[in-house]
């Protein structure tokens, strides 16, 4: 049995501005905040990350920022350029399709195992996270391209609850990596795709199939849910090559 439990849910909400880092090093605090901002596309794909500007903004030394950026390179969220500093990792259609299809393979396997191993505790947790997601406003007030702050947290907890009973720690670790990469594309999709998608209905179909123990139907709906996001982004960039940089429509207009 693994000594370290896999992390299932990544909270993408901004950290509490008044929170003290406590025992964490300054580099760890900078790493955590930058990681959240990159996953939420607050730093755009391909954006140059200036060490001096980040150090000033965080009120820390350049050494702490450089250490944080090096850790993000290891996560695949930042790239180091010889003699040119650091940039946010690019997003591309080719990578989107790769990430999506790999996630479908792994997460559908995890979901089928979780349903096949279902118990009362798993069902209670899934029911609770579904009701939390169902009650959360999808978009921020007056916005069409920005989530309500409660929705990403509820969304992450729901998807984590679906597969929480999988029982394979290594599979869950790989799934976490793919989830993080997918989050950048999902956030991007808000700025480039139509707003009439029935995301609530898609989640309900997955939830209902899982609760009635139909692992094949649940995994089929989950795969369609992931694929739909990818195809909507592809359709929004008809003029882009497979390896070209993707960014939000907001940044392209600015």
C-alpha positions as CSV (number, residue, x, y, z in Angstrom):
1,X,0.0,0.0,0.0
2,X,1.3,3.5,-0.9
3,X,2.4,5.6,2.1
4,X,1.2,8.8,0.4
5,X,-2.5,9.2,-0.6
6,X,-3.0,10.7,-4.0
7,X,-4.3,14.3,-4.2
8,X,-7.7,14.2,-5.9
9,X,-8.8,17.8,-5.9
10,X,-6.9,21.0,-6.8
11,X,-8.5,24.1,-5.4
12,X,-8.2,26.8,-8.0
13,X,-9.7,29.6,-6.0
14,X,-7.4,32.5,-5.2
15,X,-5.6,32.1,-1.9
16,X,-6.7,34.2,1.1
17,X,-4.8,37.5,0.7
18,X,-4.4,37.8,4.5
19,X,-3.2,34.3,5.1
20,X,0.1,33.7,6.6
21,X,2.4,31.1,4.9
22,X,3.1,29.6,8.3
23,X,5.7,26.8,8.0
24,X,5.8,27.1,4.3
25,X,8.8,28.7,2.8
26,X,8.4,31.9,0.8
27,X,9.2,30.0,-2.4
28,X,6.5,27.5,-1.6
29,X,4.0,30.3,-1.1
30,X,4.9,31.9,-4.4
31,X,4.8,28.5,-6.1
32,X,1.3,27.8,-4.8
33,X,-0.1,31.2,-5.9
34,X,1.5,31.1,-9.3
35,X,0.3,27.5,-9.9
36,X,-3.3,28.6,-9.1
37,X,-3.0,31.6,-11.4
38,X,-1.6,29.6,-14.3
39,X,-4.2,26.8,-14.0
40,X,-6.9,29.5,-13.9
41,X,-5.4,31.2,-17.0
42,X,-4.8,34.4,-15.1
43,X,-1.3,34.2,-16.7
44,X,-1.9,33.5,-20.4
45,X,-0.3,30.6,-22.2
46,X,3.1,31.7,-23.6
47,X,3.2,34.8,-21.3
48,X,6.7,35.8,-20.2
49,X,7.1,35.6,-16.4
50,X,9.4,38.3,-15.3
51,X,11.3,37.4,-12.1
52,X,11.8,41.0,-11.0
53,X,8.2,42.0,-11.5
54,X,6.9,38.9,-9.7
55,X,9.3,39.4,-6.8
56,X,8.1,42.9,-6.4
57,X,4.4,41.9,-6.6
58,X,4.8,39.1,-4.0
59,X,7.2,41.1,-1.8
60,X,9.8,38.4,-1.9
61,X,13.3,37.9,-3.2
62,X,14.2,37.0,-6.7
63,X,15.7,33.8,-5.4
64,X,12.3,32.7,-4.0
65,X,10.6,33.4,-7.3
66,X,13.2,31.6,-9.3
67,X,12.9,28.5,-7.0
68,X,9.1,28.6,-7.4
69,X,9.4,28.9,-11.2
70,X,11.8,26.0,-11.3
71,X,9.2,23.8,-9.5
72,X,6.6,24.9,-12.0
73,X,8.9,23.8,-14.8
74,X,9.0,20.3,-13.2
75,X,5.1,20.4,-13.2
76,X,5.0,21.2,-16.9
77,X,3.2,24.5,-16.3
78,X,6.2,26.7,-17.0
79,X,9.1,26.4,-19.5
80,X,12.6,27.7,-19.0
81,X,14.2,29.3,-22.0
82,X,18.0,29.4,-22.3
83,X,19.2,32.9,-21.4
84,X,15.6,34.2,-21.8
85,X,14.0,33.4,-18.5
86,X,10.6,31.7,-18.0
87,X,7.3,31.5,-19.8
88,X,3.9,29.9,-19.1
89,X,3.7,26.7,-21.0
90,X,1.8,27.1,-24.3
91,X,-1.5,25.5,-25.1
92,X,-2.2,24.1,-28.5
93,X,-4.9,22.1,-30.3
94,X,-2.6,19.1,-30.6
95,X,-1.9,19.1,-26.9
96,X,-5.6,19.7,-26.1
97,X,-6.5,16.5,-28.0
98,X,-3.7,14.5,-26.5
99,X,-4.6,15.6,-22.9
100,X,-8.3,15.0,-23.5
101,X,-8.0,11.5,-25.0
102,X,-5.5,10.4,-22.4
103,X,-7.7,11.8,-19.6
104,X,-10.7,9.9,-21.1
105,X,-8.8,6.6,-21.0
106,X,-7.5,7.0,-17.4
107,X,-10.5,8.7,-15.8
108,X,-13.1,6.4,-17.3
109,X,-11.1,3.5,-16.0
110,X,-11.0,5.1,-12.6
111,X,-14.7,5.8,-12.7
112,X,-15.6,2.2,-13.7
113,X,-13.5,0.9,-10.9
114,X,-15.0,3.3,-8.4
115,X,-18.6,2.4,-9.3
116,X,-17.8,-1.4,-9.3
117,X,-16.3,-0.9,-5.8
118,X,-19.1,1.4,-4.6
119,X,-20.2,1.5,-0.9
120,X,-22.5,3.6,1.1
121,X,-19.8,6.1,2.1
122,X,-18.8,6.7,-1.5
123,X,-22.5,7.2,-2.5
124,X,-23.0,9.6,0.3
125,X,-20.0,11.7,-0.6
126,X,-20.9,11.7,-4.3
127,X,-24.5,12.8,-3.5
128,X,-23.2,15.6,-1.3
129,X,-20.7,16.9,-3.9
130,X,-23.4,16.7,-6.7
131,X,-25.8,18.8,-4.6
132,X,-23.0,21.3,-3.9
133,X,-22.2,21.5,-7.7
134,X,-25.9,21.7,-8.7
135,X,-26.4,24.6,-6.3
136,X,-23.3,26.6,-7.3
137,X,-23.9,29.4,-9.8
138,X,-21.9,28.6,-13.0
139,X,-21.0,32.1,-14.0
140,X,-20.1,35.2,-12.0
141,X,-22.8,37.8,-11.8
142,X,-23.1,39.7,-15.2
143,X,-20.3,37.6,-16.7
144,X,-20.3,35.2,-19.7
145,X,-16.6,34.3,-19.6
146,X,-15.8,34.0,-15.9
147,X,-16.9,31.4,-13.4
148,X,-18.6,32.2,-10.1
149,X,-15.9,31.7,-7.5
150,X,-17.8,28.8,-5.9
151,X,-18.2,26.8,-9.1
152,X,-14.6,25.6,-9.8
153,X,-14.3,24.3,-6.2
154,X,-17.6,22.4,-6.4
155,X,-16.8,21.1,-9.9
156,X,-13.4,19.8,-8.7
157,X,-14.9,18.1,-5.7
158,X,-17.6,16.4,-7.8
159,X,-15.2,15.0,-10.3
160,X,-12.9,13.8,-7.5
161,X,-15.8,12.2,-5.7
162,X,-16.8,10.2,-8.8
163,X,-13.4,8.4,-8.9
164,X,-12.6,8.4,-5.2
165,X,-13.2,4.7,-4.7
166,X,-10.9,3.7,-7.6
167,X,-8.3,2.0,-5.3
168,X,-5.3,2.5,-7.5
169,X,-3.0,5.2,-6.2
170,X,-0.7,5.5,-9.2
171,X,-3.6,5.8,-11.6
172,X,-5.0,8.6,-9.4
173,X,-1.6,10.4,-9.4
174,X,-1.5,10.4,-13.2
175,X,-5.1,11.5,-13.3
176,X,-4.3,14.5,-11.1
177,X,-1.6,15.6,-13.6
178,X,-4.1,15.4,-16.4
179,X,-6.8,17.2,-14.4
180,X,-4.5,20.1,-13.9
181,X,-3.6,20.4,-17.5
182,X,-7.2,20.0,-18.5
183,X,-8.2,22.9,-16.2
184,X,-6.2,25.4,-18.3
185,X,-8.2,24.3,-21.4
186,X,-11.5,24.3,-19.5
187,X,-10.9,27.8,-18.2
188,X,-9.9,28.9,-21.7
189,X,-13.1,27.4,-23.1
190,X,-15.2,30.0,-21.3
191,X,-13.7,32.8,-23.3
192,X,-13.9,31.2,-26.7
193,X,-17.1,29.0,-26.8
194,X,-20.8,29.6,-26.8
195,X,-22.6,30.0,-23.5
196,X,-25.7,27.8,-24.2
197,X,-24.0,24.5,-23.3
198,X,-25.9,22.5,-20.8
199,X,-23.0,21.7,-18.4
200,X,-25.4,21.1,-15.5
201,X,-27.3,18.5,-17.6
202,X,-24.0,16.8,-18.6
203,X,-23.0,16.5,-15.0
204,X,-26.4,15.2,-14.0
205,X,-26.2,12.4,-16.5
206,X,-22.9,11.3,-15.2
207,X,-24.1,11.5,-11.6
208,X,-27.3,9.6,-12.2
209,X,-25.5,6.8,-14.0
210,X,-22.9,6.5,-11.3
211,X,-25.5,6.4,-8.5
212,X,-27.5,3.6,-10.2
213,X,-24.3,1.6,-10.6
214,X,-24.2,1.7,-14.4
215,X,-20.4,2.0,-14.9
216,X,-20.6,1.8,-18.7
217,X,-23.2,4.5,-19.0
218,X,-21.3,6.7,-16.5
219,X,-18.0,6.4,-18.3
220,X,-19.7,7.0,-21.7
221,X,-21.2,10.2,-20.4
222,X,-17.9,11.3,-18.8
223,X,-16.0,10.7,-22.0
224,X,-18.6,12.7,-24.0
225,X,-18.4,15.5,-21.4
226,X,-14.6,15.8,-21.8
227,X,-14.7,15.4,-25.6
228,X,-17.4,18.1,-25.9
229,X,-15.1,20.7,-24.2
230,X,-12.2,19.8,-26.5
231,X,-14.3,20.0,-29.7
232,X,-15.8,23.3,-28.8
233,X,-12.3,24.8,-28.4
234,X,-11.2,23.3,-31.6
235,X,-14.2,24.8,-33.4
236,X,-13.4,28.2,-31.9
237,X,-10.0,28.2,-33.6
238,X,-10.6,27.2,-37.2
239,X,-7.6,29.3,-38.4
240,X,-5.1,27.7,-36.0
241,X,-2.6,25.0,-36.8
242,X,-2.3,22.1,-34.5
243,X,0.8,23.4,-32.8
244,X,0.0,27.1,-32.7
245,X,-0.4,28.9,-29.4
246,X,-3.9,29.2,-28.1
247,X,-5.0,32.1,-25.8
248,X,-8.2,33.6,-24.7
249,X,-10.2,35.8,-27.1
250,X,-9.9,38.5,-24.4
251,X,-6.1,38.5,-24.7
252,X,-6.3,38.5,-28.5
253,X,-8.5,41.6,-28.5
254,X,-6.4,43.5,-26.0
